[in-house]
Amino acid sequence: KVRKHFYFSGRVQGVGFRYQATRLARGLGLTGWVMTYRVELEAQGDEALIWDLVTALHKQPYIQIEDMETEERPLKEERGFQMAN
């Protein structure tokens, strides 16, 4: 189990990024959060499933990810995947 933090840039504001990320992450059984001030996402779970989430976000019709930074974070006790403000 790992936890990864992502910063996304590109056409990721006002295109349903948070909604799609939440829907996809929950479907994969990941925990974490997504917010759009500076589009950030933190996901915890099986590393392959986290990368499945990132791949699925790249394939969304209105989302254009141009750049992405990622870093490892310590694991947290949490339940579910949330949209943060």
DSSP file with accessible surface (Angstrom, degrees, kcal/mol):
  #  RESIDUE AA STRUCTURE BP1 BP2  ACC     N-H-->O    O-->H-N    N-H-->O    O-->H-N    TCO  KAPPA ALPHA  PHI   PSI    X-CA   Y-CA   Z-CA
    1    1 A K              0   0  168      0, 0.0     2,-0.3     0, 0.0    45,-0.2   0.000 360.0 360.0 360.0 135.0    0.0    0.0    0.0
    2    2 A V  E     -A   45   0A  31     43,-2.1    43,-2.3    72,-0.1     2,-0.4  -0.874 360.0-140.5-133.4 166.7    1.3    3.4   -0.9
    3    3 A R  E     -A   44   0A   1     70,-0.5    70,-2.2    -2,-0.3     2,-0.4  -1.000  20.5-173.2-130.3 129.9    0.2    7.1   -0.8
    4    4 A K  E     -AB  43  72A  13     39,-2.7    39,-2.3    -2,-0.4     2,-0.4  -0.966  12.6-151.9-126.7 143.2    1.0    9.5   -3.7
    5    5 A H  E     -AB  42  71A   2     66,-2.8    66,-1.8    -2,-0.4     2,-0.4  -0.941  17.6-168.2-113.6 133.3    0.4   13.2   -4.0
    6    6 A F  E     -AB  41  70A   0     35,-3.4    35,-2.0    -2,-0.4     2,-0.4  -0.943  16.8-161.9-124.3 144.1   -0.1   14.7   -7.4
    7    7 A Y  E     -AB  40  69A  45     62,-2.1    62,-2.1    -2,-0.4     2,-0.4  -0.996  20.3-164.1-116.1 129.3   -0.2   18.3   -8.8
    8    8 A F  E     - B   0  68A   9     31,-2.5     2,-0.3    -2,-0.4    31,-0.3  -0.894   9.6-178.4-115.0 144.2   -1.8   18.5  -12.3
    9    9 A S  E     + B   0  67A  53     58,-2.2    57,-2.8    -2,-0.4    58,-1.5  -0.945  41.6  62.9-135.7 160.9   -1.7   21.4  -14.8
   10   10 A G  E    S- B   0  65A  31     -2,-0.3     2,-1.8    55,-0.3     3,-0.3  -0.930 108.8 -15.3 126.1-152.2   -3.3   21.9  -18.2
   11   11 A R  E    S+ B   0  64A 106     53,-2.0    53,-1.9    -2,-0.3    -2,-0.1  -0.617  93.0 120.5 -86.4  81.8   -7.0   22.1  -18.9
   12   12 A V        +     0   0    4     -2,-1.8     2,-0.4    51,-0.2     3,-0.3   0.356  45.2  88.0-126.3   0.1   -8.1   20.7  -15.5
   13   13 A Q  S    S+     0   0  100     -3,-0.3    24,-0.0     1,-0.2    -4,-0.0  -0.865  99.0   4.3-102.9 136.7  -10.2   23.5  -14.1
   14   14 A G  S    S+     0   0   86     -2,-0.4    -1,-0.2     1,-0.1    -3,-0.0   0.724 103.3  98.7  69.4  21.4  -13.9   23.8  -14.8
   15   15 A V  S    S-     0   0   32     -3,-0.3    47,-0.2     0, 0.0    -2,-0.1   0.161 104.0 -94.2-124.5  15.4  -14.0   20.4  -16.7
   16   16 A G  S  > S+     0   0   38      3,-0.1     4,-2.9    -4,-0.1     5,-0.3   0.712  74.9 144.9  81.6  19.9  -15.2   18.1  -14.0
   17   17 A F  H  > S+     0   0    3     -5,-0.3     4,-3.0     1,-0.2     5,-0.2   0.934  72.1  46.0 -58.1 -49.6  -11.8   17.0  -12.9
   18   18 A R  H  > S+     0   0   74      1,-0.2     4,-2.5     2,-0.2     5,-0.2   0.925 114.7  47.8 -61.6 -44.8  -12.8   16.6   -9.2
   19   19 A Y  H  > S+     0   0  138      2,-0.2     4,-2.8     1,-0.2     5,-0.2   0.945 115.4  44.1 -60.3 -49.6  -16.0   14.8  -10.0
   20   20 A Q  H  X S+     0   0   40     -4,-2.9     4,-2.7     1,-0.2     5,-0.3   0.913 113.8  50.3 -64.5 -42.2  -14.2   12.4  -12.4
   21   21 A A  H  X S+     0   0    0     -4,-3.0     4,-2.7    -5,-0.3     5,-0.2   0.925 113.2  46.5 -62.1 -42.5  -11.3   11.8  -10.1
   22   22 A T  H  X S+     0   0    3     -4,-2.5     4,-2.5    -5,-0.2     5,-0.3   0.943 114.0  47.3 -65.0 -47.4  -13.7   11.1   -7.2
   23   23 A R  H  X S+     0   0  112     -4,-2.8     4,-2.0    -5,-0.2    -2,-0.2   0.944 116.7  43.2 -60.0 -46.5  -15.8    8.7   -9.2
   24   24 A L  H  X S+     0   0   29     -4,-2.7     4,-1.4    -5,-0.2    -2,-0.2   0.921 114.2  49.4 -68.2 -44.2  -12.9    6.8  -10.6
   25   25 A A  H  <>S+     0   0    0     -4,-2.7     5,-2.5    -5,-0.3     4,-0.4   0.925 111.8  48.6 -62.9 -44.4  -11.0    6.6   -7.3
   26   26 A R  H ><5S+     0   0  137     -4,-2.5     3,-1.3    -5,-0.2    -1,-0.2   0.914 108.8  54.0 -62.0 -40.6  -14.0    5.4   -5.4
   27   27 A G  H 3<5S+     0   0   71     -4,-2.0    -1,-0.2    -5,-0.3    -2,-0.2   0.803 109.4  48.4 -63.2 -28.4  -14.6    2.8   -8.2
   28   28 A L  T 3<5S-     0   0   52     -4,-1.4    -1,-0.3    -3,-0.3    -2,-0.2   0.432 115.7-115.9 -89.5  -2.3  -11.0    1.6   -7.7
   29   29 A G  T < 5 +     0   0   63     -3,-1.3    -3,-0.2    -4,-0.4     2,-0.2   0.748  64.8 147.7  74.8  23.7  -11.4    1.4   -3.9
   30   30 A L      < -     0   0    4     -5,-2.5     2,-0.3    -6,-0.2    -1,-0.2  -0.554  36.5-145.9 -88.1 156.9   -8.8    4.1   -3.3
   31   31 A T  E     +C   44   0A  22     13,-2.0    13,-2.6    -2,-0.2     2,-0.3  -0.790  49.4  76.4-112.7 163.9   -8.9    6.5   -0.4
   32   32 A G  E     -Cd  43  81A   1     48,-1.9    50,-2.2    -2,-0.3     2,-0.3  -0.980  64.1 -90.1 139.2-151.1   -7.7   10.1   -0.5
   33   33 A W  E     -Cd  42  82A  49      9,-2.1     9,-2.9    -2,-0.3     2,-0.3  -0.977  14.7-150.2-158.2 164.8   -8.9   13.5   -1.8
   34   34 A V  E     +Cd  41  83A   0     48,-1.6    50,-3.1    -2,-0.3     2,-0.3  -0.993  16.9 173.2-141.1 142.0   -8.9   15.9   -4.7
   35   35 A M  E   > -C   40   0A  39      5,-2.4     5,-2.3    -2,-0.3    50,-0.1  -0.964  24.7-144.3-143.8 163.7   -9.1   19.7   -4.8
   36   36 A T  T   5S+     0   0   36     48,-0.4     3,-0.5    -2,-0.3    49,-0.1   0.263  70.2  98.8-121.1  15.4   -8.8   22.3   -7.4
   37   37 A Y  T   5S-     0   0  199      1,-0.5     2,-0.5    48,-0.1    -1,-0.1   1.000 122.4  -4.2 -58.9 -67.1   -7.1   25.4   -6.0
   38   38 A R  T   5S-     0   0  115    -29,-0.0    -1,-0.5     2,-0.0    -3,-0.1  -0.995 111.8-101.8-111.6 116.7   -4.0   24.2   -7.5
   39   39 A V  T   5 +     0   0    3     -2,-0.5   -31,-2.5    -3,-0.5     2,-0.3  -0.205  59.9 167.9 -56.1 113.0   -5.3   20.9   -8.8
   40   40 A E  E   < -AC   7  35A  31     -5,-2.3    -5,-2.4   -33,-0.2     2,-0.3  -0.933  17.8-176.1-125.3 150.3   -4.1   18.4   -6.3
   41   41 A L  E     -AC   6  34A   0    -35,-2.0   -35,-3.4    -2,-0.3     2,-0.4  -0.987   5.3-169.2-145.6 136.4   -5.0   14.8   -5.8
   42   42 A E  E     -AC   5  33A   1     -9,-2.9    -9,-2.1    -2,-0.3     2,-0.4  -0.999  13.1-179.4-127.7 124.9   -3.8   12.4   -3.1
   43   43 A A  E     -AC   4  32A   0    -39,-2.3   -39,-2.7    -2,-0.4     2,-0.4  -0.976   9.8-166.5-129.4 143.3   -4.5    8.7   -3.4
   44   44 A Q  E     +AC   3  31A   6    -13,-2.6   -13,-2.0    -2,-0.4     2,-0.3  -0.987  44.2  66.7-130.5 135.4   -3.7    5.8   -1.2
   45   45 A G  E    S-A    2   0A   9    -43,-2.3   -43,-2.1    -2,-0.4     2,-0.1  -0.977  88.9  -2.6 153.6-159.2   -4.0    2.1   -2.1
   46   46 A D     >  -     0   0   92     -2,-0.3     4,-2.0   -45,-0.2     3,-0.4  -0.413  63.2-133.4 -62.3 130.6   -2.4   -0.4   -4.4
   47   47 A E  H  > S+     0   0   84      1,-0.2     4,-2.2     2,-0.2     5,-0.2   0.883 104.9  54.1 -58.8 -39.0    0.2    1.5   -6.5
   48   48 A A  H  > S+     0   0   57      1,-0.2     4,-1.9     2,-0.2    -1,-0.2   0.901 108.4  50.1 -62.9 -37.8   -1.0   -0.2   -9.8
   49   49 A L  H  > S+     0   0   57     -3,-0.4     4,-2.1     2,-0.2    -1,-0.2   0.871 106.7  55.0 -69.4 -34.5   -4.6    1.0   -9.0
   50   50 A I  H  X S+     0   0    0     -4,-2.0     4,-2.1     1,-0.2    -2,-0.2   0.938 109.7  46.4 -62.2 -43.4   -3.3    4.6   -8.4
   51   51 A W  H  X S+     0   0   87     -4,-2.2     4,-2.6     1,-0.2    -2,-0.2   0.850 107.7  57.2 -70.2 -29.3   -1.7    4.6  -11.8
   52   52 A D  H  X S+     0   0   84     -4,-1.9     4,-2.5    -5,-0.2    -1,-0.2   0.905 106.4  50.9 -61.6 -40.4   -4.9    3.2  -13.3
   53   53 A L  H  X S+     0   0    0     -4,-2.1     4,-2.4     2,-0.2    -2,-0.2   0.945 110.5  47.4 -60.6 -48.8   -6.6    6.2  -11.8
   54   54 A V  H  X S+     0   0    5     -4,-2.1     4,-2.1     1,-0.2    -2,-0.2   0.930 112.5  49.7 -61.5 -42.6   -4.1    8.6  -13.4
   55   55 A T  H  X S+     0   0   66     -4,-2.6     4,-1.1     1,-0.2    -1,-0.2   0.927 110.4  50.1 -61.6 -44.5   -4.4    6.8  -16.8
   56   56 A A  H  < S+     0   0   24     -4,-2.5     4,-0.4     1,-0.2     3,-0.4   0.885 108.3  52.8 -63.8 -37.5   -8.2    7.0  -16.6
   57   57 A L  H >< S+     0   0    0     -4,-2.4     3,-1.2     1,-0.2    -1,-0.2   0.902 105.1  55.0 -64.7 -39.1   -8.0   10.7  -15.9
   58   58 A H  H 3< S+     0   0   91     -4,-2.1    -1,-0.2     1,-0.2    -2,-0.2   0.794 106.9  52.5 -61.7 -27.2   -5.8   11.2  -19.0
   59   59 A K  T 3< S+     0   0  161     -4,-1.1    -1,-0.2    -3,-0.4    -2,-0.2   0.499  79.1 116.7 -89.7  -4.1   -8.5    9.6  -21.1
   60   60 A Q    X   -     0   0   35     -3,-1.2     3,-0.8    -4,-0.4    -3,-0.0  -0.430  69.9-127.9 -69.2 138.3  -11.4   11.8  -19.9
   61   61 A P  T 3  S+     0   0  101      0, 0.0    -1,-0.1     0, 0.0    -4,-0.0   0.795 101.3  34.1 -62.8 -32.7  -12.8   13.8  -22.9
   62   62 A Y  T 3  S+     0   0  156    -47,-0.2     2,-0.5   -50,-0.0   -45,-0.1   0.471 100.1  89.6-103.0  -1.5  -12.7   17.3  -21.4
   63   63 A I    <   -     0   0    8     -3,-0.8     2,-0.5    -6,-0.2   -51,-0.2  -0.836  48.8-177.5-100.2 129.2   -9.5   16.9  -19.3
   64   64 A Q  E     -B   11   0A 102    -53,-1.9   -53,-2.0    -2,-0.5     2,-0.6  -0.886   8.7-164.0-125.3  99.7   -6.1   17.7  -20.8
   65   65 A I  E     +B   10   0A  24     -2,-0.5   -55,-0.3   -55,-0.2     3,-0.1  -0.741  14.8 171.0 -84.7 118.5   -3.3   17.1  -18.4
   66   66 A E  E     +     0   0A 151    -57,-2.8     2,-0.3    -2,-0.6   -56,-0.2   0.711  66.3  11.5 -98.5 -27.9   -0.2   18.8  -19.7
   67   67 A D  E     -B    9   0A  90    -58,-1.5   -58,-2.2     2,-0.0     2,-0.3  -0.991  60.5-172.3-150.0 152.8    2.1   18.3  -16.7
   68   68 A M  E     -B    8   0A  55     -2,-0.3     2,-0.4   -60,-0.2   -60,-0.2  -0.978   5.3-165.2-151.5 129.6    2.0   16.3  -13.5
   69   69 A E  E     -B    7   0A  90    -62,-2.1   -62,-2.1    -2,-0.3     2,-0.3  -0.922  14.9-173.8-110.4 145.6    4.3   16.3  -10.4
   70   70 A T  E     +B    6   0A  64     -2,-0.4     2,-0.3   -64,-0.2   -64,-0.2  -0.983   9.0 174.7-140.9 148.6    4.1   13.4   -8.0
   71   71 A E  E     -B    5   0A  86    -66,-1.8   -66,-2.8    -2,-0.3     2,-0.2  -0.986  33.8-106.7-149.0 151.9    5.7   12.6   -4.6
   72   72 A E  E     -B    4   0A 109     -2,-0.3   -68,-0.2   -68,-0.2   -70,-0.0  -0.530  35.6-170.1 -75.9 144.9    5.3    9.8   -2.0
   73   73 A R        -     0   0   77    -70,-2.2   -70,-0.5    -2,-0.2     3,-0.1  -0.934  30.7 -91.7-130.1 158.4    3.5   10.7    1.2
   74   74 A P        -     0   0  105      0, 0.0   -72,-0.1     0, 0.0   -70,-0.0  -0.359  51.3 -98.4 -67.2 149.0    3.1    8.8    4.5
   75   75 A L        -     0   0   96    -74,-0.1     2,-0.3   -72,-0.1   -72,-0.1  -0.313  41.0-157.8 -64.7 150.8    0.1    6.5    4.8
   76   76 A K        -     0   0  106     -3,-0.1     2,-0.7     2,-0.0    -1,-0.0  -0.938  22.2-115.3-129.0 154.3   -3.0    7.8    6.6
   77   77 A E        +     0   0  196     -2,-0.3     2,-0.3     2,-0.0    -2,-0.0  -0.807  61.3 131.9 -85.4 116.1   -5.9    6.3    8.4
   78   78 A E        -     0   0   57     -2,-0.7     2,-0.4     3,-0.0    -2,-0.0  -0.982  47.6-133.4-158.1 164.4   -8.9    7.3    6.3
   79   79 A R        -     0   0  233     -2,-0.3   -48,-0.1   -47,-0.1   -49,-0.1  -0.993  64.5 -13.2-126.5 127.5  -12.1    6.0    4.7
   80   80 A G  S    S-     0   0   34     -2,-0.4   -48,-1.9   -51,-0.1     2,-0.4  -0.040  78.8 -75.8  82.0 177.1  -13.1    6.8    1.2
   81   81 A F  E     -d   32   0A   0    -50,-0.3     2,-0.3   -59,-0.1   -48,-0.2  -0.978  49.0-164.7-120.5 130.3  -12.1    9.4   -1.3
   82   82 A Q  E     -d   33   0A 100    -50,-2.2   -48,-1.6    -2,-0.4     2,-0.6  -0.820  24.3-128.1-119.9 155.0  -13.3   13.0   -0.9
   83   83 A M  E     -d   34   0A  79     -2,-0.3     2,-0.2   -50,-0.2   -48,-0.2  -0.902  32.8-158.8 -95.5 119.3  -13.6   16.2   -2.9
   84   84 A A              0   0   34    -50,-3.1   -48,-0.4    -2,-0.6   -66,-0.0  -0.662 360.0 360.0 -95.0 156.1  -12.0   18.9   -0.8
   85   85 A N              0   0  171     -2,-0.2   -48,-0.1   -50,-0.1    -1,-0.1  -0.489 360.0 360.0 -85.3 360.0  -12.8   22.6   -1.3
